[in-house]
């Protein structure tokens, strides 16, 4: 019985360390992800605002933005 108890404790402790941590993470959610700008001529300035919110439970940092 003693060996069984020790084995059970070891297995429980190992299982607890292998479980993924419940980390707080940001989660970005866009109102609209696409915008068709139509035909754009060279030199023309185009502006569009993409609205988004942080649906996560940590601070959302935007470090880099690139057009596609």
MMTF fields as JSON, N, C-alpha, C and O atoms, coordinates in Angstrom:
{
  "mmtfVersion": "1.0.0",
  "mmtfProducer": "UNKNOWN",
  "numBonds": 271,
  "numAtoms": 272,
  "numGroups": 68,
  "numChains": 1,
  "numModels": 1,
  "chainsPerModel": [1],
  "groupsPerChain": [68],
  "chainIdList": ["A"],
  "bondAtomList": [4, 2, 8, 6, 12, 10, 16, 14, 20, 18, 24, 22, 28, 26, 32, 30, 36, 34, 40, 38, 44, 42, 48, 46, 52, 50, 56, 54, 60, 58, 64, 62, 68, 66, 72, 70, 76, 74, 80, 78, 84, 82, 88, 86, 92, 90, 96, 94, 100, 98, 104, 102, 108, 106, 112, 110, 116, 114, 120, 118, 124, 122, 128, 126, 132, 130, 136, 134, 140, 138, 144, 142, 148, 146, 152, 150, 156, 154, 160, 158, 164, 162, 168, 166, 172, 170, 176, 174, 180, 178, 184, 182, 188, 186, 192, 190, 196, 194, 200, 198, 204, 202, 208, 206, 212, 210, 216, 214, 220, 218, 224, 222, 228, 226, 232, 230, 236, 234, 240, 238, 244, 242, 248, 246, 252, 250, 256, 254, 260, 258, 264, 262, 268, 266],
  "bondOrderList": [1, 1, 1, 1, 1, 1, 1, 1, 1, 1, 1, 1, 1, 1, 1, 1, 1, 1, 1, 1, 1, 1, 1, 1, 1, 1, 1, 1, 1, 1, 1, 1, 1, 1, 1, 1, 1, 1, 1, 1, 1, 1, 1, 1, 1, 1, 1, 1, 1, 1, 1, 1, 1, 1, 1, 1, 1, 1, 1, 1, 1, 1, 1, 1, 1, 1, 1],
  "groupList": [{"groupName": "UNK", "atomNameList": ["N", "CA", "C", "O"], "elementList": ["N", "C", "C", "O"], "formalChargeList": [0, 0, 0, 0], "bondAtomList": [1, 0, 2, 1, 3, 2], "bondOrderList": [1, 1, 2], "singleLetterCode": "X", "chemCompType": "L-PEPTIDE LINKING"}],
  "groupTypeList": [0, 0, 0, 0, 0, 0, 0, 0, 0, 0, 0, 0, 0, 0, 0, 0, 0, 0, 0, 0, 0, 0, 0, 0, 0, 0, 0, 0, 0, 0, 0, 0, 0, 0, 0, 0, 0, 0, 0, 0, 0, 0, 0, 0, 0, 0, 0, 0, 0, 0, 0, 0, 0, 0, 0, 0, 0, 0, 0, 0, 0, 0, 0, 0, 0, 0, 0, 0],
  "groupIdList": [1, 2, 3, 4, 5, 6, 7, 8, 9, 10, 11, 12, 13, 14, 15, 16, 17, 18, 19, 20, 21, 22, 23, 24, 25, 26, 27, 28, 29, 30, 31, 32, 33, 34, 35, 36, 37, 38, 39, 40, 41, 42, 43, 44, 45, 46, 47, 48, 49, 50, 51, 52, 53, 54, 55, 56, 57, 58, 59, 60, 61, 62, 63, 64, 65, 66, 67, 68],
  "secStructList": [7, 2, 2, 2, 2, 2, 2, 2, 2, 2, 2, 2, 2, 2, 2, 2, 2, 2, 1, 7, 7, 7, 7, 7, 7, 7, 7, 3, 3, 3, 1, 7, 1, 7, 7, 7, 7, 7, 7, 7, 7, 6, 6, 7, 7, 7, 7, 7, 7, 7, 7, 3, 3, 3, 7, 1, 1, 1, 7, 7, 7, 7, 7, 7, 7, 7, 7, 7],
  "xCoordList": [0.818, 0.0, 0.866, 0.522, 1.973, 2.851, 3.478, 3.555, 3.922, 4.503, 3.468, 3.781, 2.244, 1.17, 0.906, 0.713, 0.896, 0.668, 1.78, 1.522, 3.021, 4.162, 4.093, 4.307, 3.797, 3.683, 2.562, 2.723, 1.445, 0.319, 0.695, 0.34, 1.388, 1.828, 2.804, 2.706, 3.731, 4.705, 3.994, 4.301, 3.051, 2.315, 1.471, 1.399, 0.839, 0.051, 0.923, 0.546, 2.08, 2.987, 3.539, 3.671, 3.859, 4.362, 3.275, 3.553, 2.059, 0.953, 0.694, 0.368, 0.83, 0.604, 1.67, 1.376, 2.894, 3.955, 3.864, 4.367, 3.236, 3.118, 1.897, 1.803, 0.961, -0.228, 0.158, 1.02, -0.464, -0.14, -0.582, -1.641, 0.249, -0.066, -1.183, -1.311, -1.971, -3.058, -2.517, -2.828, -1.708, -1.098, -2.125, -3.027, -1.974, -2.791, -2.189, -0.977, -3.028, -2.548, -3.461, -4.666, -2.886, -3.722, -4.371, -3.863, -5.473, -6.154, -6.772, -7.751, -6.204, -6.689, -7.917, -7.961, -8.905, -10.12, -10.447, -10.7, -10.439, -10.732, -12.222, -12.891, -12.745, -14.132, -14.285, -15.277, -13.28, -13.27, -11.81, -11.006, -11.462, -10.066, -9.68, -8.491, -10.635, -10.341, -10.97, -12.011, -10.308, -10.853, -10.41, -9.214, -11.374, -11.076, -10.958, -11.94, -9.772, -9.536, -9.756, -9.59, -10.125, -10.374, -9.085, -8.011, -9.201, -8.034, -7.325, -7.935, -6.03, -5.23, -4.134, -3.406, -4.028, -2.98, -1.724, -1.787, -0.588, 0.683, 0.732, 0.364, 1.19, 1.298, 0.05, 0.082, -1.039, -2.284, -2.174, -1.67, -2.64, -2.62, -3.927, -5.013, -3.802, -4.97, -4.955, -3.903, -6.123, -6.217, -7.433, -8.523, -7.221, -8.322, -7.985, -6.835, -8.96, -8.755, -9.334, -10.515, -8.485, -8.938, -9.186, -8.264, -10.41, -10.758, -10.592, -10.993, -9.995, -9.78, -9.888, -9.793, -10.086, -10.137, -9.297, -9.022, -8.908, -8.163, -9.171, -9.708, -9.429, -10.369, -9.678, -10.326, -8.373, -7.625, -7.601, -8.301, -6.789, -6.707, -5.311, -4.931, -4.546, -3.231, -3.088, -3.893, -2.078, -1.851, -1.473, -0.621, -2.118, -1.834, -0.876, -1.197, 0.299, 1.28, 1.421, 1.632, 1.306, 1.521, 2.907, 3.138, 3.813, 5.211, 5.588, 6.559, 4.837, 5.199, 3.948, 3.119, 3.828, 2.697, 3.253, 4.103, 2.772, 3.205, 1.999, 1.092, 1.977, 0.892, 1.109, 2.234, 0.024, 0.189, -0.026, 0.074],
  "yCoordList": [-1.193, 0.0, 1.264, 2.256, 1.222, 2.365, 2.693, 3.86, 1.669, 1.882, 2.458, 3.322, 1.975, 2.468, 3.95, 4.719, 4.353, 5.752, 6.646, 7.736, 6.178, 6.956, 7.078, 8.162, 5.986, 6.015, 6.95, 7.705, 6.904, 7.777, 9.239, 10.073, 9.568, 10.947, 11.412, 12.54, 10.559, 10.914, 11.161, 12.13, 10.298, 10.471, 11.743, 12.442, 12.048, 13.276, 14.519, 15.477, 14.508, 15.653, 15.816, 16.941, 14.72, 14.782, 15.309, 16.118, 14.865, 15.339, 16.816, 17.506, 17.309, 18.728, 19.598, 20.712, 19.111, 19.901, 19.87, 20.775, 18.854, 18.755, 19.471, 19.691, 19.836, 20.543, 21.937, 22.576, 22.423, 23.768, 24.819, 24.71, 25.821, 26.898, 27.769, 27.92, 28.327, 29.207, 30.633, 31.486, 30.88, 32.194, 33.189, 32.841, 34.42, 35.492, 35.894, 36.08, 36.028, 36.366, 37.389, 37.403, 38.252, 39.164, 38.41, 37.374, 38.914, 38.318, 39.443, 40.058, 39.708, 40.802, 40.344, 39.223, 41.223, 40.943, 42.18, 43.256, 42.014, 43.115, 43.185, 42.156, 44.415, 44.59, 44.118, 43.483, 44.439, 44.033, 43.87, 44.78, 42.725, 42.455, 42.859, 42.911, 43.143, 43.465, 44.794, 45.191, 45.477, 46.709, 46.781, 46.839, 46.777, 46.908, 48.394, 49.131, 48.83, 50.238, 50.572, 51.722, 49.587, 49.841, 50.134, 49.677, 50.904, 51.257, 52.446, 53.477, 52.28, 53.333, 53.732, 52.884, 55.026, 55.502, 55.819, 56.117, 55.75, 55.992, 57.409, 58.366, 57.528, 58.837, 59.234, 60.195, 58.518, 58.826, 58.359, 57.269, 59.177, 58.826, 58.14, 58.66, 56.984, 56.196, 56.077, 55.878, 56.201, 56.071, 55.228, 55.421, 54.293, 53.493, 53.121, 52.811, 53.151, 52.82, 51.431, 51.183, 50.533, 49.21, 49.269, 49.534, 49.027, 49.059, 47.659, 46.662, 47.613, 46.33, 46.515, 47.628, 45.405, 45.407, 44.247, 43.285, 44.355, 43.293, 42.446, 42.886, 41.247, 40.328, 39.428, 38.597, 39.587, 38.762, 39.371, 40.341, 38.788, 39.239, 39.738, 39.743, 40.162, 40.757, 41.945, 42.112, 42.758, 43.937, 43.52, 42.654, 44.146, 43.883, 44.951, 46.139, 44.528, 45.451, 45.189, 44.051, 46.233, 46.116, 46.681, 47.884, 45.806, 46.201, 46.477, 47.188, 45.926, 46.1, 45.951, 45.071, 46.816, 46.759, 46.814, 47.65, 45.92, 45.902, 45.785, 44.997, 46.562, 46.399, 45.129, 44.649, 44.602, 43.396, 43.691, 42.79],
  "zCoordList": [0.0, 0.0, 0.0, -0.642, 0.711, 0.812, -0.55, -0.935, -1.272, -2.598, -3.555, -4.374, -3.448, -4.308, -4.037, -4.977, -2.793, -2.422, -2.951, -3.462, -2.825, -3.326, -4.835, -5.377, -5.521, -6.976, -7.414, -8.372, -6.728, -7.046, -6.852, -7.685, -5.798, -5.553, -6.634, -7.117, -7.008, -8.042, -9.366, -10.061, -9.723, -10.972, -10.959, -11.97, -9.845, -9.736, -9.859, -10.533, -9.216, -9.292, -10.702, -11.186, -11.361, -12.739, -13.664, -14.548, -13.473, -14.298, -14.12, -15.086, -12.92, -12.661, -13.311, -13.743, -13.386, -14.003, -15.524, -16.19, -16.077, -17.525, -18.079, -19.287, -17.209, -17.671, -18.155, -17.552, -19.235, -19.711, -18.693, -18.074, -18.544, -17.601, -18.164, -19.379, -17.295, -17.681, -17.782, -16.951, -18.808, -18.991, -19.501, -20.263, -19.072, -19.618, -20.953, -21.064, -21.957, -23.296, -23.947, -23.695, -24.791, -25.567, -26.723, -27.151, -27.221, -28.379, -29.194, -28.772, -30.351, -31.188, -31.979, -32.486, -32.074, -32.841, -33.675, -33.133, -35.0, -35.913, -36.212, -36.308, -36.359, -36.79, -38.236, -38.592, -39.068, -40.467, -40.88, -40.68, -41.452, -41.787, -43.2, -43.513, -44.05, -45.448, -45.843, -45.318, -46.788, -47.354, -48.804, -49.089, -49.729, -51.154, -51.467, -51.374, -51.832, -52.12, -53.583, -53.989, -54.372, -55.79, -56.53, -56.138, -57.609, -58.414, -57.779, -57.495, -57.564, -56.941, -57.918, -58.434, -58.163, -59.062, -58.257, -57.064, -58.936, -58.274, -57.727, -58.407, -56.49, -55.852, -55.082, -54.314, -55.269, -54.566, -53.112, -52.842, -52.194, -50.778, -50.408, -50.661, -49.813, -49.405, -47.888, -47.281, -47.288, -45.841, -45.489, -46.027, -44.577, -44.045, -42.606, -42.296, -41.749, -40.345, -40.081, -40.32, -39.587, -39.162, -37.663, -36.891, -37.25, -35.833, -35.247, -35.848, -34.07, -33.395, -31.894, -31.377, -31.21, -29.755, -29.23, -29.947, -28.002, -27.332, -26.568, -25.552, -27.044, -26.393, -25.375, -24.74, -25.219, -24.282, -22.893, -22.607, -22.047, -20.664, -20.292, -19.121, -21.32, -21.107, -22.053, -22.969, -21.834, -22.655, -24.075, -24.273, -25.056, -26.469, -26.98, -26.958, -27.44, -27.996, -29.492, -29.911, -30.285, -31.733, -32.005, -31.88, -32.373, -32.537, -33.98, -34.237, -34.93, -36.335, -37.203, -36.97, -38.199, -39.121, -40.534, -40.841, -41.398, -42.796, -43.704, -43.435, -44.782, -45.751, -46.563, -46.704, -47.088, -47.907, -49.364, -50.197]
}
